[in-house]
């Protein structure tokens, strides 16, 4: 969960945004769970504008990826997991290579996140196997499209 305080709002920048958008200079990470940074591009006329959002619910990450895959004006550049410190260790950043979701029991079984180093993650933490059956759908896959861009949406 992300927490903000009114005193951290950058009111001058908030006034320049849409009515329902606020700008903050600080946010607190309230839970010791993975957080997801989604670096994505949005097309504005003939140029791409890069933006990064932070999400903490796996379902929101899956929904975001599905929405982007349906929109030719958007593309995912990279997904990173910010993993909570375990004991005396520090938080660590891990790149996500693929995301798989069970198409039959999507509400009962969370998505599986495959890190670039091969580790598998889900809401129960580190997983042992992915179980990529016919019921599973690849929601995201990192693939190179040029030397300076990575695009991701994949439908299977």
N, C-alpha and C positions, 0 to 999 in steps of 0.2 A: 504494500500500500504506500502511496506517495502522500506526504503531508506538506502543506504550505501554511504560511502565516501571512496575514494581511500586511504586516510591516515589511514583508519581502516582495510585495508586488511592485513592479516598475510601472507606476501609473502612467507616466508619459508615453511609454511604449504600448501599454494596453489601449490607450486612446486611439492609436494608429491601427489597431486590429479590428476584426469583426466584433460586433456587439457582445457575443458570447465568449470571446477569447481574452484571456488574461495573460500577462507576461510576468514571470517570477525570476528573481535572481538567486533563489535558494529553494530547495525541496529536501525533505527528510525521507529516507527509506525506512519505513516503520516495521517491516517484517524481514526476517532472515530467510528470504526465499529468493530464487533467481529472478532477476529483472531482465527484460529484453530491450535492447536498443535496435530499432529498425531504421536503418539509413535508407532513405528512398528519394526518388526524384519525381517532381510534378512538372508537367509541361505547361509553360505559360507562353502562348504564342509559338515562337520558333525556338525558344530557349528552355533548358531544363533547370529548375531550381531545386537544389538539394536541401533536405530537411531530415532531422533525426527525431524520432519520438521514443519515449520510454514507456513500456507496458509491464505490468506485473502478473496479469492473468494469462495463462497459456491459451485459453479460449479466445481472448482478445487478439493474440498474435495470429492464431489460425484464421480468425475472421478478417483481420487486416490483410493477410496474404491472399485470401480468397477474393476480397474486394479489389485489390490491386490487379490480380490476374484477369479481372473482367473489365479493366479500364485501360485503354491504350494511351491515356494521358499520364499514366503513373507507372513507375517501375521500382522494384526493390533493388538496392545496390548491395546491401550487406545486412545480415542479422547477427548480433552479438548477444551472448548471455553474460550477465554480470552475476557470478556465482558467489553466494555468501561465504564469509570466512568460516572455516571449520576448526574449532578449537583455537589454537594460537596462530593459525595461518591468516593470511590477508585475503580480502576479496580478490577474485581473479576474473579476467575477461576471456571468454572462449567464443570463437567464431562458430556459427551454426552452418553446417553444410547442407542438411536436409531436414524437412519436417514432414512427418507422416501422421495421418489421422485415420481412425477407424470410421469408415463411412456408414457402417450399420449401427454401431453403438457409440456414436460420437459424443453423446451426452454422458455416457457412463464411463468410457475409457478416454483418458486424456491423450493428447498428441504425444508422439515420440520425437524428440529433438536429437539429431545426430550431429555431434561436434566435428570440427574439421580433423581432430585427432582420433576420431572413431568412437569416442565415448557416447553412450546413449543416455539421454535425460528425459524425465517426465515429472509429473507432479509428485511422484514418490521419490524423486532424487535420481541418483544414478541407477540405470537399468541394466539388466544382464542381456536381454535379447530384444530385437525389434519386432519380430513376428510380422514381416511384411507379406501378408497374405492377400488374396484377391479382395478381401473386405477393406484393405488399407488403401489409402490414396495419398500420393505424394502432393503435399500442399506447397512446398517450397523446395527448390534445388538451386544451389549456387552454381552458376556456369559463366565462364568468361565470354564476353562478346566483343571486347576490344582491350587494348593494353591498359586503358585507364578507367574502364567501367566494368562492373559486374552486375548482371541482371539476373533475376531469380524466378519470377512466377512460373510455375509448371503445373500442368494439369494431369500429370501421370506418366 
